[in-house]
């Protein structure tokens, strides 16, 4: 799970960077699912099945130290973009396959929403297992 969170977060931050580097405004917006996600401010408490594929099958081979370095990198990049993200033209967007056209602020917010979604799932699993 941690590997998945790290890789997804770094990808979302890459999309923030792509928005920042854009020079062409995009008038298209979010899909219905994207609108719902951002209105809720997070993922609903349901399981979401992604298509099979290597990009959706994280590795479990990283050491604890590797994962800590990855989480540190996410935190560092989030801190770097936190103060810059609102200076990016909100019409500079990058398309998300499920949520439609997202701007830098929306991609940035997606990092937190995604983390909270999986940490909620982890907590629910631990409760079921009696941890």
Secondary structure, 3 states (H helix, E strand, C coil): CHHHHHHHHHHHHHHHHHHHHCCCCCCCCECHHHHHHHHHCCCCCCCCCCCCCHHHCCCCCCCHHHHHHHHHHHHHHHHHHHCCHHHCCCCCEEEECCCEEEEHHHHHHHHHHHHHHHHHHHHHHHHHHCC
